[in-house]
Amino acid sequence: MIQLDQQLFLYLNTLGSESWDGFWLFMTDKFNMIPLYVVLLIYTFRYIGWKKGLWFLLTIAILITCTDQITNLFKNGFERLRPCHDPDIAPLMRLVKDRCGGMYGFFSGHASNSFALAIFFISFFKTISPAMRWLVLWAAIVAYSRVYVGVHYPIDIICGALFGSAIGLVFARTARRYLLP
């Protein structure tokens, strides 16, 4: 399984080209997503009001803290080297970012956080705004960007996406119970 993951990583990672590097670097930078988050929060506050909106914001903060910290526990527990730190893989790959990041990459924090947020918003607003489904595409692009730039294997992304989706669903169901009118 690990060997297949490495082969798939090398295939996907080396498909990249300099003409696309800027786009994928933009997508992998979490701070570039702030405008999307602001739009989603404005929508939320307009729909559920300020008081419940602040509780919603607190719920998101707890959601991201949970996914982030549990991701770090997995990274430190499994200690799977990122491809850019793996001496067998690093010479064969493209590292698009200027730095590789921490030593360990299982599982991806970007994937878990982006999928947690996407599934949270989709599930919270499922009967109100079907357009929220597009957030899965956004999360998938963010997650794939981690393979493209050379800092995560596909399994890191898949496991992060599954974990984030599960946590997002749990938080959304709880928040719907208390925050929807």
N, C-alpha and C positions, 0 to 999 in steps of 0.2 A: 504493500500500500504506500509506504514512504517513497519507494523508488518511482512508482507511478505518479505520485504527487510532485516529485522533483522533475520528472520528465514533462509533465503538464505545465509546471511553472516555467521551465526553460522554453517550451514552445510558445506559451502566451507572452512571456516577457520579451522574447527576442522578435516577436511580431512588430513591436513598436518601431516608430521612426521619429527622427528629430522634428519633423513637421507636426507631429501630434504631442510631443513632450509637454509643451506649454499647457495644452488643454488638460492633460492628466495631472500635471503638477497643480493646476488650479483646483481640480476636483478633489485632490487628496489633501489640500490645505483646509483644515476644519474652520479656520477663521473666514474663509471665503463664503461659507454657508450662512453666515450671520444674517444677511438680507432675507434669506428664505425663512429662517427662524423668526425674524421680526414680523414678516407677513403672516406666518402661521399664528403667532401670538396676537397680532392685531385682530385677525379673524376670530380667534378664541374669545378675546375680551369683548368684542362686539356681540358675539352670540350668547355668552354665558354671564356677561357683566363683570364689573371690577372686583367685587368681593370674591366670587367663585373663581374668577380669572387669576387672582393672586394665589388661591389654593391650587389651581391648575399649574401655575408656574412653580410652586413649591413641589408639587408632585413630579414635574419634569426634572427638577434639580435632584430629587431623591432617586429618580429613575436613572439618570446619567451617572450619579455617584455609585449606585449599585452595579450597573453594568461595567463601569470603569474599574471599580475595585475588585470585582469578581474576575474580570479579565486579567488583572494583574496577578491575582492568586493563581490562575491557571498558567500564566506565563512563567511565573516563578516556580510553580509546582512541576510542570512538564519540562521546562528548560530546553525547549526545542529552538535551536539557533535559527535566526532569520536567514533567508537565503543569502543576503549580502554579508553575513558573518560566517557562513558555512564555507570552509576552505575548499570543499569539493565542488561547490556550485558557483561561488563568487567569480572565479575567472571566466566562467562561461556565460554570464548574464549581463544585462544592462542595468546599471544603477543610475536611475534618472535623477534622483534626489541628490542634493549636495552632501547628505549624510544618511547613514543607515538607520539610526535610531538605537533603541536598547538592544541588548544581546538576543533576547528571546521573543518569539513571535506567535506562539500558540496560546490563545487564538487572537484574532485581530480586534483591537479596541475600536478602530474606525468602523469595521463591519458591525460589531455588536452595538455600538452607539447609534449608528445611522439606521440600522434595522429596528432597534428598540424605539427610536423616535418615530420612524415611518409607521410601524405597526401600532404604536400608541395612538398617533393621530388618526390613522385609518379606522381603528376599532372604536375610538372615542366618538368620532363623527360619522360612523358608518351609515346611519339612517338620515343624516343631515346633508352630508356633502360627499357624494360618490367620487368627486374629482380628487379627493385625498388619495385615491388608489395610485395616482401617479408618483406618490412618494416612494413606492417600492422600486420604481425605475431609478429614482434619484439615489436611493440607498444602494442599489446594485451597482450603479456607476461609481459611487464613492468606494464601495468595497473592491470592485475590480481595479480601481486606480492603484490600490496597494500592491497588486501583482504587477501591474504595468511598471510602476516606479521601482520595483525590485525589493520590496521590504517584507512581503508575505507570500507564503505558499497558498495554493488554492484551498487546501484543507483548512488552513487558518481562517480563510475568508468564509468558507461554508459553515464551519463550526461557530464562528462569531456571528454570522447572520442568523443561524438557528437559535443560538442562545439569546441574542438581542430580540428576535421576534417573540420568543416565549416570554421574556421579561416584559416586553412592551405590551403584550396581550394581557398579562396578569395585572399590570398597572392600569391599563385602560379599563378593564372590567371593574376594577375597584373604583376608579375615578368616575366612571359613568354612574355608578350607584349613588355617589354623593354629590356630584357636581352638575348633572344635567337636570334641566327644569322638568 
